[in-house]
Amino acid sequence: MGGGKARRDGGVGLTMFQTRITQLLGIKYPIIQGAMMWLSRAEMVAAVANAGGLGIMAALTFATAEELREEIGKAKSLTDKPFAVNITLLPTISPRSLDEYIATAIEEGVPIIETAGRNPRQYMKQLRDGGVKVMHKVASVKAARTAERIGVDAVTIVGFEEGGNPGMDDVTTMILVPRTVDALDIPVIAGGGIGDGRGLMAALALGAEGAVMGTRFMMSKESPLHPKIKQRLLEATEKDTLMIMRSINNPERVLTTGFARRILEMEEKGTTLEELLPMIDGRRQKKALDKGEVSEAIIPCGQGVGLISDLPTIKEIIDGIIREAGTIAKRLS
Ligand SMILES: Cc1cc2nc3c(=O)[nH]c(=O)nc-3n(C[C@H](O)[C@H](O)[C@H](O)COP(=O)(O)O)c2cc1C
């Protein structure tokens, strides 16, 4: 008896994985799948939920709030567990009415909304009135403090390593997480470079109560990323990412490709936003991700890509992380 449980968590029991974050979000493990534009759709989100973590759907993947509604319906047909919707507040080429997306998620009964990119102050009343739990993702201690002050329920802090938008300060996860934990009373989720049980344990040791992972879930069987790009990422090491778009105050960590280097060169020569826009256009990115055109668009990914050498199912990823974390806890105790 108990062998299965011992195998799943290394025999330490599940209590060390129960935190204010698992309680707040109603999840089994403190593992959160980072929202990923174009990729974190119903299948991925539901698979994470079914495996005991929190899946986050990237709302802006969908051209209209009605399309988001359909995708939420699809996720609900695939899981009865809670999941979240992410509203990214960064400037976009085709601005959309984000309050409509938020209203749709609330109407559909999504219990958790994550905001990211900019201060969500203007949406707080709508979120609070909607009765959802609010997570906000930031890349600095200052922004984390502001988020707590305006009343979010939890803050995700992401460091320099992360795939996506790690902010302008170039401070690593190792420093930002304890700094943020010390500065806040509400629970903190750590992100940036976390992709296995070692990373989860490190995050918990630094005082975080959950860990968000994007690049790891991007490289899962369920991820809709084209197989050619998955193969390219399997071959990539931790040295194969670079930061672009710093010149427009919107830095993004992406896979190093000829295309990404071209953007960097344009920025070094003092390019204008108008010249950059066609290169970073989301539709261009979607086409490239779908068709496997590695050199036709930017491919966001974190330094943690260097830790990834397989393409397991999401359940295998989460079970593996918990098993490894449990083994570490036992070794250290
Ligand atoms: C392909 C990709 C797309 C992403 N898109 C978004 C997004 O639309 N909104 C957002 O808030 N974060 C986005 N992120 C960031 C993730 O949600 C998460 O914070 C990050 O991946 C964590 O760092 P890691 O990649 O080192 O695990 C994206 C990350 C990746 C890799």
The ligand as a Tripos MOL2 file, in Angstrom:
@<TRIPOS>MOLECULE
LIG
   31    33     1     0     0
SMALL
NO_CHARGES

@<TRIPOS>ATOM
      1 C1          5.9270   30.9800  -26.4880 C.3       1 LIG1
      2 C2          5.6070   31.8530  -25.3080 C.ar      1 LIG1
      3 C3          4.5460   32.7500  -25.3810 C.ar      1 LIG1
      4 C4          4.2180   33.5360  -24.2590 C.ar      1 LIG1
      5 N1          3.1390   34.3720  -24.3330 N.ar      1 LIG1
      6 C5          2.7520   35.0830  -23.2270 C.ar      1 LIG1
      7 C6          1.5740   35.8890  -23.2510 C.ar      1 LIG1
      8 O1          0.8810   36.0030  -24.2660 O.2       1 LIG1
      9 N2          1.2430   36.5520  -22.1020 N.ar      1 LIG1
     10 C7          1.9750   36.4490  -20.9580 C.ar      1 LIG1
     11 O2          1.6110   37.0500  -19.9490 O.2       1 LIG1
     12 N3          3.1040   35.6940  -20.9100 N.ar      1 LIG1
     13 C8          3.4890   35.0110  -22.0110 C.ar      1 LIG1
     14 N4          4.6170   34.1940  -21.9470 N.ar      1 LIG1
     15 C9          5.3410   34.0590  -20.6720 C.3       1 LIG1
     16 C10         4.8470   32.8260  -19.8900 C.3       1 LIG1
     17 O3          3.4970   32.9490  -19.5180 O.3       1 LIG1
     18 C11         5.6800   32.5920  -18.6100 C.3       1 LIG1
     19 O4          5.6210   33.7310  -17.7900 O.3       1 LIG1
     20 C12         7.1310   32.2780  -18.9380 C.3       1 LIG1
     21 O5          7.2040   31.3860  -20.0200 O.3       1 LIG1
     22 C13         7.8460   31.6940  -17.7210 C.3       1 LIG1
     23 O6          9.2200   31.5570  -17.9710 O.3       1 LIG1
     24 P1          9.8990   30.2260  -18.6120 P.3       1 LIG1
     25 O7          9.6120   30.3060  -20.0750 O.co2     1 LIG1
     26 O8         11.3270   30.4020  -18.2810 O.co2     1 LIG1
     27 O9          9.2510   29.0380  -17.9690 O.co2     1 LIG1
     28 C14         4.9820   33.4290  -23.0710 C.ar      1 LIG1
     29 C15         6.0650   32.5420  -23.0210 C.ar      1 LIG1
     30 C16         6.3810   31.7650  -24.1080 C.ar      1 LIG1
     31 C17         7.5470   30.8090  -24.0180 C.3       1 LIG1
@<TRIPOS>BOND
     1     1     2 1
     2     2     3 ar
     3     2    30 ar
     4     3     4 ar
     5     4     5 ar
     6     4    28 ar
     7     5     6 ar
     8     6     7 ar
     9     6    13 1
    10     7     8 2
    11     7     9 ar
    12     9    10 ar
    13    10    11 2
    14    10    12 ar
    15    12    13 ar
    16    13    14 ar
    17    14    15 1
    18    14    28 ar
    19    15    16 1
    20    16    17 1
    21    16    18 1
    22    18    19 1
    23    18    20 1
    24    20    21 1
    25    20    22 1
    26    22    23 1
    27    23    24 1
    28    24    25 2
    29    24    26 1
    30    24    27 1
    31    28    29 ar
    32    29    30 ar
    33    30    31 1
@<TRIPOS>SUBSTRUCTURE
     1 LIG1         1 GROUP 0 **** ****
